[in-house]
Amino acid sequence: MNRTLGKDAILACAEEIKEELITYRRYLHQNPEIGFDLPKTVAYVEEILKTMGLKPIKVGTSGLVVTIGKGKGKTLLLRGDMDALPLKENTDLQFKSTNDYMHACGHDIHTTFMLGAAKLLKEKENEVNGTVKIMFQPAEEIGAGAKDMVANGLLENPKVDAALALHVDPSLEVGRFGYKPGIAASSLDGFFLKVQGKGGHSSEPQKAIDPLMIINAVYSQLNSLVGKEVDPREMAVLVIGKMGGGTVANIIPDSAHLDATLRTFNPKVRDYLFKRVPEIIDATVKMLRGTYSLETVSTPSLFNNEELCEQMAPYVKEVIGENNLEVNKEPLAGTEDFSYISNMVPTMFMWAGANGLGEDNYPLHNPNVVLDEGVIPLGVAVVVQTAINWLNRYSNK
């Protein structure tokens, strides 16, 4: 089956349920939860999916999955992340957050995209020549949710052949979408260092081992690493965002700590720096007579499969128009944990314009950011259009 489903039919269906979708989004926006601890969010999403005639399955710590289709041919994975940020909202929205968290990265809209997609795809299930698997993911903001779901069988039963995700972008006007073939977001490595010295009186430093001096030396050495050992044409950022120790001026403390993050686009650069950071820490701490413990967490770069993007882009354009899809959009300097999936199956990750304040808008992760709900039916239509037509075209290949 190679026919293309008409764009007007899908977009019209999405527009018809716009108010319903906005109701979902506003509930989620008012009741944000963070990390894996999403009891209200998961219960709300699960109940809505059940009213659609779907059977959500729990995957991992607090993820949900539904499947729609005929169970034959290829399987396309769609993602909606559900978690918010530990940030107090500072907007004037009538439906602003009722607690100390905020959906400042648009995950309330992403979840709504997937609820809308689930509804329309279930209604058009007989037109799906394959299977659509929709994941509702926790803990994206801490880079752990996708990894947790993958580890608990997300990509199996049925086996996933390709994946698609949207992320709102307040720098793009509503109606415009964008993507970057190849590396689309940076990797992230976190280094959490605790240095053990030997505490003592400030009048007798010779009897102590000063962990603050050691931490300061590590700080200086790490801050010179990128500038001296990485090609200036490569993107690499190493930031030490937290360090400290001690209680009062006349006591040399026992211990001190330092937390750093490393972001890169090029996997070879990342591998080199990931090796060098611990080497520098080890040499510096030992040189100054301390001991240490070091913990690391890592999220790989997000990769957009060029062939899959070429296959899906025409279906996106059918909804938003030929000139509203920006190719080679600047890659995200931040990190997106959909990368765990993109490193295992061909993936297309797109940005969806949601600028709600024009030139006065704020970026994501800002307590003042406002996202335009006009993106909701467009995002739903893009996802449904692409899913149905891609499966109809490629499911038997």
Secondary structure, DSSP 4 states (H G I P E B T S, - for coil): --PPPPHHHHHHHHHHTHHHHHHHHHHHHHS--BTT--HHHHHHHHHHHHHTT---EEETTTEEEEEEE-S-S-EEEEEEE--BBS-------TT--SSS-B-TTSHHHHHHHHHHHHHHHHHTGGG-SSEEEEEEE--TTTT-HHHHHHHTTTTTTTTP-EEEEEEEETTS-TT-EEE-SEEEE-EEEEEEEEEE-B-EETT-GGGSB-HHHHHHHHHHHHHTHHHHHS-TTS-EEEEEEEEE--SSTTEE-SEEEEEEEEEES-HHHHHHHHHHHHHHHHHHHHHTT-EEEEEEEEEPPEEE-HHHHHHHHHHHHHHH-TTSEEESPPPBSS--TTHHHHTTS-EEEEEEE-BSSGGG---TT-TT--B-TTHHHHHHHHHHHHHHHHHHHHTT-
